[in-house]
Amino acid sequence: MIGNSIDGLKQKLKSYEFSDDDEEVRFFKKTLPGFLSLYIYYTERIAVECNERTGTKKSSAAYLEQLFEKFDYFFKSNEEFFNYYRFEKTRFDKYYFLRNGSLEDENMEMPIFMMDLSFCTIHSWKLATIMAYTRLEEEIRLNFSERKAGAEGLNQNGVLDGADHEKIVRLQWTDPNMALVELIHAFKNQGSFNHGKADLKTITAYFEHVFGVKFSNFSKSYQDILCRKKSHTSYLDKLRDSLNRGIDENEERGRR
């Protein structure tokens, strides 16, 4: 179905004339990558599912490791363009998304039926790949974390079973949830998870799972932060002050 939709777009595009450069940019930046990303996503996902059904746990783990390496290599190789997309920049849109503006000699793996720059610009395909790889990597990692947590379990004392169980104790978050909201947004803006590919919803769900909390209205909490008059980052400020104070105390004890 996705392939047929893409073929239909290719046929229509042969006779369609964009009214101006802005319309062409919108199509190759906003519309076409959505279709292409589905093609890439399901192609990779089917391969993962087939490997899980036919392979051993060891071979499946090795396959996922290679897949993550493939993802990392792609994002590192296209870091400049990825950051351009992630920070919603528009300065070079006409260079990236007009068919006469793409670099034809760029090395980019594309299916044979996509090797037609009159239909798909190289950066449209790169953008689609970013979208597909980000979605698939988040799903795989989340699924793996859930299965791992279920397999490990906790004993009646709230401690993970295993040889090193005394080292891994379940901790209870006792600071206000608003503090976590600051941390989550800081990590998101910093791009601290999955090379900056993890979205706010994914990071929030992860924090809820790890810290055992539930945000009743996450967006409102963020708006409350924006309305603060003295400092938007009061908890992060306290963390910095606490760390500096601890460092100063350690240095003072060292001098004694």
C-alpha positions as CSV (number, residue, x, y, z in Angstrom):
1,M,0.0,0.0,0.0
2,I,2.8,2.4,0.8
3,G,4.7,1.4,-2.4
4,N,1.5,2.1,-4.4
5,S,1.1,5.5,-2.8
6,I,4.7,6.4,-3.6
7,D,4.3,5.2,-7.2
8,G,1.1,7.4,-7.5
9,L,3.0,10.4,-6.2
10,K,5.8,9.8,-8.7
11,Q,3.3,9.7,-11.6
12,K,1.5,12.8,-10.5
13,L,4.7,14.7,-10.0
14,K,5.7,14.1,-13.6
15,S,3.1,16.5,-14.9
16,Y,2.7,18.7,-11.9
17,E,4.2,22.2,-11.8
18,F,4.7,23.9,-8.5
19,S,3.4,27.4,-8.3
20,D,6.7,28.7,-6.7
21,D,9.8,27.5,-4.8
22,D,8.0,27.7,-1.4
23,E,5.4,25.2,-2.5
24,E,8.1,22.8,-3.8
25,V,10.0,23.1,-0.6
26,R,6.9,22.3,1.5
27,F,6.2,19.2,-0.6
28,F,9.8,17.8,-0.4
29,K,10.2,18.8,3.3
30,K,6.8,18.3,4.8
31,T,4.8,15.9,2.6
32,L,7.0,13.4,0.7
33,P,9.2,12.4,3.6
34,G,6.2,11.1,5.5
35,F,5.5,8.6,2.8
36,L,9.1,7.6,2.3
37,S,9.7,7.2,6.1
38,L,6.9,4.7,6.3
39,Y,8.6,2.7,3.5
40,I,11.9,2.7,5.3
41,Y,10.4,2.1,8.8
42,Y,8.4,-1.0,7.7
43,T,11.3,-2.4,5.6
44,E,13.6,-2.3,8.7
45,R,10.8,-3.4,11.1
46,I,10.0,-6.5,9.0
47,A,13.7,-7.5,9.0
48,V,13.8,-7.2,12.8
49,E,10.7,-9.3,13.3
50,C,11.9,-12.0,10.9
51,N,15.2,-12.2,12.7
52,E,13.4,-12.5,16.1
53,R,11.2,-15.3,14.8
54,T,13.9,-17.3,13.0
55,G,17.1,-16.6,15.0
56,T,18.3,-17.4,18.5
57,K,18.4,-14.9,21.3
58,K,22.1,-14.5,20.7
59,S,21.7,-13.9,17.0
60,S,18.8,-11.5,17.6
61,A,20.9,-9.5,20.0
62,A,23.8,-9.4,17.6
63,Y,21.4,-8.2,14.8
64,L,20.0,-5.4,17.0
65,E,23.5,-4.3,17.9
66,Q,24.4,-4.1,14.2
67,L,21.2,-2.2,13.5
68,F,21.9,0.3,16.3
69,E,25.4,0.8,14.9
70,K,23.9,1.4,11.5
71,F,21.6,4.0,13.0
72,D,24.5,5.7,14.9
73,Y,26.6,5.8,11.8
74,F,23.8,7.4,9.8
75,F,23.1,10.1,12.4
76,K,26.8,10.8,12.9
77,S,27.4,11.0,9.1
78,N,24.5,13.4,8.7
79,E,24.9,15.3,12.0
80,E,24.8,18.7,10.5
81,F,21.6,18.0,8.6
82,F,20.1,16.2,11.5
83,N,20.6,19.2,13.8
84,Y,19.2,21.4,11.0
85,Y,16.0,19.3,11.1
86,R,15.9,18.9,14.9
87,F,16.1,22.6,15.6
88,E,13.6,23.4,12.9
89,K,15.8,25.6,10.9
90,T,14.8,26.9,7.5
91,R,17.7,28.9,6.2
92,F,18.9,26.3,3.7
93,D,15.5,24.9,2.8
94,K,15.8,25.9,-0.9
95,Y,19.2,24.3,-1.1
96,Y,18.1,21.0,0.6
97,F,14.6,20.6,-0.8
98,L,14.5,22.1,-4.3
99,R,15.2,19.5,-7.0
100,N,17.7,21.7,-8.7
101,G,19.4,22.5,-5.4
102,S,20.5,19.1,-4.2
103,L,24.0,17.7,-4.5
104,E,23.8,15.0,-7.0
105,D,27.2,13.5,-6.1
106,E,26.4,12.9,-2.5
107,N,26.8,9.3,-1.4
108,M,23.4,8.1,-0.2
109,E,22.0,4.6,-0.2
110,M,18.6,4.7,-1.8
111,P,16.4,2.0,-3.4
112,I,16.7,1.7,-7.2
113,F,13.2,3.0,-7.7
114,M,14.1,6.1,-5.7
115,M,17.2,7.0,-7.7
116,D,15.4,9.7,-9.6
117,L,16.2,13.2,-8.4
118,S,13.3,14.6,-10.4
119,F,11.0,12.8,-7.9
120,C,12.9,12.7,-4.7
121,T,15.7,15.0,-3.5
122,I,18.5,13.4,-1.6
123,H,17.6,15.4,1.5
124,S,14.0,14.4,1.3
125,W,15.2,10.8,1.6
126,K,17.6,11.7,4.4
127,L,14.8,13.4,6.3
128,A,12.6,10.4,5.8
129,T,15.4,8.1,7.0
130,I,15.8,10.3,10.2
131,M,12.1,10.0,10.9
132,A,12.0,6.2,10.3
133,Y,15.2,5.4,12.2
134,T,14.2,7.6,15.2
135,R,10.8,5.9,15.4
136,L,12.1,2.4,15.1
137,E,15.0,2.9,17.5
138,E,12.7,4.3,20.2
139,E,10.3,1.4,19.8
140,I,13.0,-1.2,19.9
141,R,14.7,0.3,23.0
142,L,11.4,0.8,24.8
143,N,10.4,-2.8,24.1
144,F,13.8,-4.1,25.2
145,S,13.7,-2.1,28.4
146,E,10.2,-3.4,29.3
147,R,11.1,-7.0,28.6
148,K,14.3,-6.7,30.6
149,A,12.5,-5.1,33.5
150,G,9.9,-7.9,33.5
151,A,12.5,-10.6,33.3
152,E,14.6,-9.2,36.2
153,G,11.7,-8.3,38.5
154,L,12.0,-7.1,42.1
155,N,12.0,-9.2,45.2
156,Q,9.7,-8.4,48.2
157,N,12.3,-5.9,49.6
158,G,12.2,-3.8,46.4
159,V,15.6,-5.0,45.4
160,L,16.5,-6.5,42.0
161,D,17.3,-10.2,42.2
162,G,20.6,-11.4,41.0
163,A,24.2,-11.7,42.1
164,D,24.7,-8.0,42.5
165,H,21.2,-7.3,44.0
166,E,22.7,-5.5,47.0
167,K,24.1,-2.9,44.6
168,I,20.8,-2.2,42.8
169,V,18.1,-1.0,45.2
170,R,14.9,0.7,44.1
171,L,15.0,4.3,44.9
172,Q,12.0,6.5,45.7
173,W,11.8,10.0,44.3
174,T,11.1,12.4,47.1
175,D,11.6,15.8,45.6
176,P,8.7,17.6,43.9
177,N,7.6,16.3,40.5
178,M,8.0,19.8,39.2
179,A,11.7,19.3,39.6
180,L,11.6,16.3,37.2
181,V,9.8,18.5,34.7
182,E,12.8,20.8,34.7
183,L,15.2,17.9,34.3
184,I,13.2,16.3,31.5
185,H,13.1,19.6,29.5
186,A,16.8,20.2,30.1
187,F,17.7,16.7,28.9
188,K,15.4,17.1,25.8
189,N,16.9,20.5,24.9
190,Q,20.4,19.2,25.5
191,G,19.7,16.1,23.3
192,S,21.0,13.8,26.1
193,F,19.1,10.7,25.0
194,N,19.6,8.6,21.8
195,H,21.8,11.3,20.3
196,G,19.1,13.9,20.7
197,K,16.5,11.8,18.8
198,A,14.3,11.0,21.8
199,D,11.2,13.2,21.9
200,L,9.6,14.8,25.0
201,K,6.9,12.1,25.2
202,T,9.4,9.3,25.2
203,I,11.6,10.9,27.8
204,T,8.7,11.7,30.1
205,A,7.4,8.1,29.9
206,Y,10.8,6.8,30.8
207,F,11.1,9.1,33.8
208,E,7.7,8.0,35.0
209,H,8.8,4.4,34.7
210,V,12.2,4.8,36.3
211,F,11.2,7.1,39.1
212,G,7.8,5.6,39.8
213,V,5.9,8.9,39.4
214,K,2.9,10.1,37.3
215,F,2.6,13.5,35.9
216,S,-1.1,14.7,36.1
217,N,-0.6,17.6,33.7
218,F,2.9,17.8,32.3
219,S,2.2,20.6,29.9
220,K,0.7,22.8,32.6
221,S,3.7,22.2,34.8
222,Y,5.9,23.5,32.1
223,Q,3.7,26.5,31.7
224,D,4.1,27.1,35.4
225,I,7.8,27.1,35.0
226,L,7.6,29.7,32.3
227,C,5.5,31.9,34.6
228,R,8.2,32.0,37.3
229,K,9.4,35.5,37.9
230,K,12.8,35.0,39.6
231,S,14.2,31.9,37.8
232,H,12.8,29.4,35.3
233,T,15.2,26.8,36.5
234,S,15.0,27.0,40.3
235,Y,15.6,23.2,40.8
236,L,18.5,23.1,38.4
237,D,19.9,26.1,40.2
238,K,19.7,24.3,43.5
239,L,21.4,21.2,42.0
240,R,24.3,23.4,40.7
241,D,24.6,25.1,44.1
242,S,24.5,21.8,46.0
243,L,27.2,20.3,43.7
244,N,29.4,23.3,44.1
245,R,28.9,23.3,47.8
246,G,29.8,19.6,48.1
247,I,32.9,20.2,45.9
248,D,34.0,23.1,48.1
249,E,33.5,21.1,51.3
250,N,35.5,18.2,49.9
251,E,38.3,20.5,49.0
252,E,38.2,22.1,52.4
253,R,38.5,18.7,54.1
254,G,41.4,17.8,51.8
255,R,43.3,20.9,52.9
256,R,42.9,19.9,56.5
